Amino acid sequence: MFITPAFAQGLGGADGGMIVQLLPFLFIFVIIYILIIRPQQRRAKQHKDMIAAIRRGDTVVTSGGLIGKVSKVTEGSDELQVELAPDVKVKVLRPMISDVRSKTEPVKDKK
C-alpha cells in the first residue's frame, strides 16, 4: 500500500554488490592506516630507542617540562637519577623522558 511495486522487488544478481559496497570502507581504513597508525608506530619506536640509549651526562627533558642532566643510570631498571640543579637530584622513570636535548660522547676505553 505504501511501497510501489518497483521498490518492493528484490535486487536481482547481487553477487558483486557486497564487494562494491565494502570498497569505500576498505579505502577509508587504508587511508587511516597510512596517515595515522603507521606514523604513530614509527614515533613510538623512535621514542623507545631514544630512551634505551640514554647515558650519564645527557641533558633530558621530562614530560613535566623539567630540564636536567642525567647523573646516574641503572641498567635493568626503569629509573634514572637526574640532576636539576647543583645538589638537587631526583629519580625519574624512563618513560617520563620526553626528549634528549644533548647527547654526550661515549667514554673511550683506555686499553
C-alpha positions in Angstrom: 0.0 0.0 0.0 2.8 2.5 0.9 5.5 0.9 -1.3 5.3 1.0 -5.0 5.9 -2.4 -6.8 9.1 -1.1 -8.4 10.7 -0.6 -4.9 9.2 -3.7 -3.4 11.1 -6.1 -5.8 14.3 -7.6 -4.6 17.7 -7.0 -6.0 18.5 -9.3 -8.8 22.0 -10.5 -9.5 23.6 -9.0 -6.3 26.6 -11.3 -6.3 29.1 -8.5 -6.7 27.1 -5.9 -4.9 28.6 -6.7 -1.5 32.1 -6.1 -2.6 31.2 -2.8 -4.2 29.5 -1.7 -1.0 32.6 -2.5 1.1 35.2 -0.8 -1.1 34.7 2.7 0.4 35.2 1.3 3.9 38.3 -0.5 2.9 39.6 2.6 1.2 39.0 4.7 4.3 40.7 2.1 6.5 43.8 2.1 4.2 44.0 5.9 4.3 43.6 5.9 8.1 46.4 3.3 8.4 48.8 5.3 6.2 48.1 8.7 7.7 47.6 7.9 11.4 48.5 4.4 12.6 51.9 3.9 10.8 53.4 7.2 11.8 52.3 6.7 15.4 54.0 3.3 15.5 57.2 4.8 14.0 57.2 7.6 16.6 56.7 5.1 19.5 59.6 3.0 18.2 61.9 6.1 17.9 61.0 7.1 21.5 61.7 3.6 22.8 65.1 3.6 21.1 65.9 7.1 22.4 65.0 6.1 26.0 67.1 3.0 25.7 70.2 5.0 24.6 70.3 7.4 27.5 73.7 7.7 29.2 75.2 9.6 32.1 75.8 13.2 31.2 72.9 13.6 28.7 70.6 16.6 29.1 67.0 15.4 29.1 63.5 17.0 29.3 60.9 15.2 31.4 57.2 15.1 30.4 56.6 17.6 33.2 58.9 20.1 31.5 61.9 19.8 33.8 65.3 20.0 32.2 68.2 18.3 33.8 71.4 16.3 33.4 71.4 12.5 33.9 73.8 11.8 36.8 73.1 8.1 37.3 71.8 5.3 35.0 71.0 1.9 36.5 71.0 -0.9 33.9 68.0 -3.2 34.1 65.9 -0.5 36.0 63.3 1.9 34.8 64.7 4.7 37.0 67.2 7.4 36.2 68.8 9.9 38.5 68.6 13.4 37.0 70.3 16.5 38.5 68.1 19.5 38.1 70.4 22.0 39.9 73.6 21.7 41.9 72.9 19.2 44.7 69.3 18.7 43.6 68.8 15.2 42.3 65.6 13.4 41.5 64.6 10.0 40.3 62.7 9.9 37.1 61.1 6.9 35.3 62.5 6.3 31.8 59.1 6.5 30.1 58.6 10.0 31.5 61.6 11.3 29.5 60.1 13.2 26.5 63.3 14.4 24.8 67.0 14.1 24.9 68.5 17.6 24.2 72.2 16.9 24.1 73.9 13.6 23.8 77.3 13.1 25.3 80.1 11.2 23.6 80.6 7.7 24.8 83.6 7.1 27.1 86.5 5.6 25.2 88.4 2.6 26.6 91.9 3.3 27.9 93.2 0.0 26.7 
